[in-house]
């Protein structure tokens, strides 16, 4: 996720207390927040379908990590439902997605997607962070929770 809440709460009820009653929340705006939302979704999708050979056996391919109920209602990995492998159309879509997530294509897609109108998905320009957390551009923002979307300072 591009926005992480850095609460000191140890229980969910304590977190609710901070946000609702104290009207305080500390969030970390990760550098990928500046990338278009569509590109972040695509990267997340590519990460899900990518093969991970370093993972334990049975968790390396997407259809081993994705579950669905079988005919008797038991929740099983998709590869158990497809004994002959995943459907061909999915293989083609996923191969294309993995190929498109490579460095040269990723750069081109990022350039194209950067022109999309997603102003509603970004914080206003006058939403000033309190300071930078690291050199990668991640920002730590401290604002009252009722100010996050009201546009007030």
C-alpha positions as CSV (number, residue, x, y, z in Angstrom):
1,X,0.0,0.0,0.0
2,X,1.2,3.5,-0.7
3,X,-0.1,5.0,2.5
4,X,0.7,3.3,5.8
5,X,-0.7,4.3,9.2
6,X,2.1,4.4,11.8
7,X,-0.1,4.1,14.9
8,X,1.4,3.4,18.3
9,X,-1.8,1.6,19.2
10,X,-1.5,-2.0,20.3
11,X,-5.2,-2.8,19.8
12,X,-7.7,-1.8,17.1
13,X,-10.0,-0.1,19.7
14,X,-7.0,2.1,20.7
15,X,-6.4,3.0,17.1
16,X,-10.1,4.0,16.7
17,X,-9.8,6.1,19.8
18,X,-6.8,8.0,18.3
19,X,-8.6,8.7,15.0
20,X,-12.1,9.4,16.2
21,X,-11.7,11.1,19.5
22,X,-8.2,12.5,19.4
23,X,-8.5,13.3,15.7
24,X,-4.9,12.4,15.2
25,X,-3.2,10.0,12.8
26,X,0.4,9.6,11.6
27,X,0.8,8.2,8.1
28,X,3.8,7.4,5.9
29,X,3.3,8.5,2.3
30,X,5.5,6.0,0.4
31,X,7.3,7.2,-2.7
32,X,5.1,5.0,-5.0
33,X,2.1,7.2,-4.0
34,X,3.4,9.6,-6.7
35,X,3.0,7.0,-9.3
36,X,-0.4,6.7,-11.1
37,X,-2.9,4.4,-9.4
38,X,-3.4,2.3,-12.5
39,X,0.3,1.6,-12.6
40,X,0.4,0.6,-9.0
41,X,-2.5,-1.8,-9.5
42,X,-0.8,-3.3,-12.5
43,X,2.5,-3.7,-10.6
44,X,0.6,-5.4,-7.7
45,X,-1.2,-7.7,-10.2
46,X,2.1,-8.6,-11.8
47,X,3.6,-9.4,-8.3
48,X,0.7,-11.7,-7.6
49,X,0.9,-13.7,-10.8
50,X,4.7,-13.8,-10.9
51,X,6.5,-17.1,-10.1
52,X,8.6,-17.2,-6.9
53,X,11.1,-20.1,-7.2
54,X,12.6,-19.2,-3.8
55,X,9.2,-19.9,-2.0
56,X,8.5,-23.3,-0.5
57,X,7.1,-26.0,-2.7
58,X,3.3,-25.5,-3.2
59,X,3.6,-21.6,-3.0
60,X,5.7,-20.8,-6.0
61,X,3.1,-20.2,-8.7
62,X,0.0,-18.0,-8.6
63,X,-2.4,-21.0,-8.9
64,X,-0.8,-22.6,-5.9
65,X,-1.3,-19.4,-3.8
66,X,-4.9,-18.7,-5.0
67,X,-7.8,-20.6,-3.5
68,X,-11.4,-21.4,-4.4
69,X,-14.0,-23.9,-3.2
70,X,-14.2,-27.2,-5.1
71,X,-17.4,-29.0,-5.9
72,X,-17.7,-30.4,-2.3
73,X,-17.1,-26.9,-0.8
74,X,-13.5,-27.5,0.4
75,X,-11.3,-24.5,-0.2
76,X,-8.3,-25.7,-2.3
77,X,-5.6,-24.1,-4.5
78,X,-6.7,-23.4,-8.0
79,X,-4.1,-25.9,-9.4
80,X,-6.0,-28.7,-7.7
81,X,-9.1,-27.6,-9.7
82,X,-7.2,-27.6,-13.0
83,X,-5.4,-30.9,-13.2
84,X,-4.3,-30.1,-16.8
85,X,-3.0,-26.6,-15.9
86,X,-4.7,-23.2,-15.9
87,X,-6.8,-22.3,-18.9
88,X,-4.9,-21.2,-22.0
89,X,-6.4,-17.7,-22.1
90,X,-5.2,-17.0,-18.6
91,X,-1.7,-18.2,-19.4
92,X,-1.6,-15.8,-22.4
93,X,-2.9,-12.9,-20.4
94,X,-0.5,-13.6,-17.5
95,X,2.5,-14.0,-19.8
96,X,1.7,-10.7,-21.5
97,X,1.4,-9.0,-18.1
98,X,4.7,-10.4,-16.8
99,X,6.4,-9.3,-20.1
100,X,4.9,-5.8,-19.8
101,X,6.1,-5.5,-16.2
102,X,9.8,-5.8,-17.3
103,X,12.0,-2.7,-17.0
104,X,11.8,-1.2,-20.6
105,X,8.1,-1.8,-20.9
106,X,7.5,-0.7,-17.3
107,X,9.1,2.7,-18.1
108,X,7.0,3.1,-21.2
109,X,3.8,2.2,-19.4
110,X,4.6,4.6,-16.5
111,X,5.2,7.4,-19.0
112,X,1.8,6.7,-20.7
113,X,-0.1,6.2,-17.5
114,X,1.4,9.4,-16.0
115,X,-0.9,11.4,-18.2
116,X,-4.1,9.9,-16.7
117,X,-6.4,12.2,-14.8
118,X,-6.2,10.9,-11.3
119,X,-6.3,14.2,-9.3
120,X,-8.9,12.8,-6.9
121,X,-6.4,10.1,-5.9
122,X,-3.7,12.5,-4.9
123,X,-3.4,14.7,-1.9
124,X,-3.8,18.5,-2.5
125,X,-0.6,20.4,-3.3
126,X,-0.9,22.4,-0.1
127,X,-0.9,19.3,2.0
128,X,2.5,19.8,3.5
129,X,4.4,16.9,5.1
130,X,6.1,17.5,8.4
131,X,9.4,16.1,7.1
132,X,11.0,13.5,4.8
133,X,11.7,10.1,6.4
134,X,14.2,8.8,3.9
135,X,16.0,9.8,0.7
136,X,13.6,7.8,-1.5
137,X,10.9,10.4,-1.0
138,X,8.7,8.7,1.5
139,X,7.0,11.3,3.7
140,X,5.8,11.2,7.2
141,X,2.7,13.3,7.5
142,X,1.1,14.3,10.8
143,X,-2.3,15.9,10.4
144,X,-5.6,15.8,12.3
145,X,-7.7,13.1,10.7
146,X,-10.6,15.6,10.0
147,X,-8.1,17.7,8.0
148,X,-6.9,15.0,5.7
149,X,-9.6,15.5,3.1
150,X,-11.1,18.8,4.1
151,X,-8.4,20.9,2.5
152,X,-7.8,22.9,5.7
153,X,-4.5,23.4,7.3
